[in-house]
Amino acid sequence: MNGIDFDLYQGEAFGFLGPNGAGKSSTMRMLGCVSPPTQGDLTILGGDPVRDGAAIRARLGVVPQEDTLDNELTVRENLLVYGRYFGLKRKLIAERTDQLLDFVQLTERADDQVDQLSGGMKRRLTIARSLINDPDILILDEPTTGLDPRARHVVWDRLFRLKQRGVTLILTTHYMDEAEQLCDRLVVMDHAAIVAEGTPRELIARYSTPEVIELRFTPGEQEEAFKKIKSLLEERSRASSAPDTMADLAIGRALGGYGGGGAGGAGPPCGKAVPPGDSRADCRPHTSLRDRRGRAPHPRP
């Protein structure tokens, strides 16, 4: 990581937004007391993650990027077994299991094996499992990646209910709409550094543009265009050390449809330069200018 600095307050939902490789998951591993920081100070729940790692982990709930459920066990058994890792008594685990399955709307599937569940159901079960120890902080690493829109909204609803109960949430995401739904504050990360910080509304108002330019090229022009656009973005990034320029570039990289990327903006076009060989290259060369709702702008008089 490159000198990141942030504070997390009890009861808030705090987000890390950025593209793949930005450093979000590495930060989550440090917060989860899995990877020790090599420099700087990190305090979690008043403790040192190197010295007090076991005690801190007992007070955390973790939803990893990939589901790590035991497919050979039933839905209920996954929670019962996981609760034993925290030394909880069987009676307490059983009570919490019933409560959590009701909370994530899986009571009717309690006796089904995990491999019979849909992707959205597995994600909700993973969230329920992370709550079995009644954690002080819930860490969610890209909680809705790979889910269809309906499943995403169901997960959002469960997380929003946790937020209403005062549970402290830390989440990483690629999606500005997800951050806007769930986060009180967030930071935008790129190349292992924090390049912007604020509430979702503040960041959208500050970096979003009302229009987006989409560029598409024929297969023969694709590779050269990709190189030129990438070079322009890198050149602009190097030419300006202003935080706004770097943040706009990072938001554009992560969010084609929200940050940067507008006419004259620092971010890439909404569709980005598609890497060589991508099937989306097989389209007519054109540019299109659309507003944020996907509509063509009215012609000026």
Secondary structure, DSSP 8 states (H G I E B T S, - for coil): --S------TT-EEEEE--TTSSHHHHHHHHTTSS--SSS---BTTB-TTTSHHHHHTTEEEE-SS----TTSBHHHHHHHHHHTTT--HHHHHHHHHHHHHHTT-GGGTTSBGGGS-HHHHHHHHHHHHTTT--SEEEEESTTTT--HHHHHHHHHHHHHHHHTT-EEEEEES-HHHHHHH-SEEEEEETTEEEEEE-HHHHHHHHB-SEEEEEE--HHHHHHHHHHHHHHHHHHHHH---HHHHHHHHHHHH-TTTBS-STT-SS--TT----TT-GGGSS--EEEEEETTS-------
